[in-house]
Amino acid sequence: MSQKRLILINTIACFVVAAAVSLTVIFTHAPDIPEPAEPASREESMYSYWAFILINNENPLPAYYEPELEVIDFTSTREFYLDKRAAPFAIEMLSAAESDSIALRVVSAYRSHQRQLENFNNYVARLIAEHDMGEEEAALLTSSQIAQPGASEHNAGLAIDILSTDWFLHNDDVTEEFERTPEFRWLAENSWKYGFILRYPKGKEDVTGFIYEPWHFRYVGTALAEQIVNSGLTLDEYIDLYPPIIP
């Protein structure tokens, strides 16, 4: 074998050995790459975000939705219920208000699909009778004040309507004048501490699709309530910017 050929073979061999050593070092000291996590099931994700959902006429609840309920108020002649996961926070809020000499009265909470349908139809009939409206016009106006059956936060057991205990001593109906009361001011300043937000604020009617309702408070959870209140956004706007990730 010629000397040049021998030198070429030795050179190639050296390259092969060096490459093998380099690969050994790379694979020996390479960082561990974790296995991708298993995606959460839809049920787990829905549970994690159970209170962070948008419910309106464009985003109705699933037809099968039926919350597990718990009583929240014993101060009136009828019992009111919320989703059992939100109920303890409502009870705590009502108790805190009482401790601050604020007399709150729950006037509506969970409503069944059938009750919502009755409320909706009754209001349509009232508009037709009292304002000489056509059925289509009356239904359209009603939709801005009462959610359609299955599209109400009350159907999910996540919303409560709250007034002062003496409200109906001086008023025949629920109106936005409630905002002038110390009870409303207390709720506006404190409800977020218990996971509730003013759901349909003034000036946001075009965003929420509903009239201003200073009596309607929606449970979203304590952490989210604080963030939403601090942001100055409605729930609609907040979810649009930070949508929940559900597989």
Phi, psi and omega in degrees: 000135182291157181295322180297319180295321180296318180297320180296317180296316180296322180295315179298318180299319180296320178297318180297315180296317181296319179296319180297318179296318180297316180296322179297316180296317181299310184287333180288322187253003178295142180293149178291134177259115184294150175292142178299139182293149176291133179296144178294148177290160179298323180297317180295319180294318179297324180291319180297326183249028188299331181260353183256064181227149179266125181234114176201189184296335177269345181228071182287163176290154173302148184301331184272358188295127179213102183290151172276126194253160175214142180293139180242342188217129180241012188273353181240183182283349178234156180266145176243148185233152169226168169310133187299339178280337178263335186306315182300327180288324177294317179299317179296320180295315179298321179293319179296320178297316179299321179295332178267015180062034176252117185266098180264149177227119175284128180246348175197145177218240178298136173230135178290165177302318180295318179296321179295320178297318179296316179300316182296309182295323179295322180289322175300313180298323180294317179295320179296316183287318188269336185236011176054043179268155170285161184299318182295316179296318180295319180294322180294316179293320179300322182296341178272354182236331179227124181294149177294155179306130182087351181244016181256140175296335176294326179296334179272352183072028183245359184234146175228141173259125187232134175231183173277156184296334181260012186303312186280000171284338184237354184224147179267343185212172176275124180224168181289354175298345177302335181297343182274357185269154175295334179294317178294317181299322178296315180298317181298327183272337190237341188301326182297333180296339182248014174091009183250146176232152171292113192281324185237078184286162179293140179086358181244020183300322180291336179276312185278335183082006181230157177294164175297126181229090181292355181261351188260115181239138187242133178279129175231356185103149188295317182295313181291324180300315179297316181296317182293316179298316180294331181285336184076010182264159169280168176299322179302311182292321182294316179293327177295324179278323183232069184293144176294141180266109181238115181302000000 
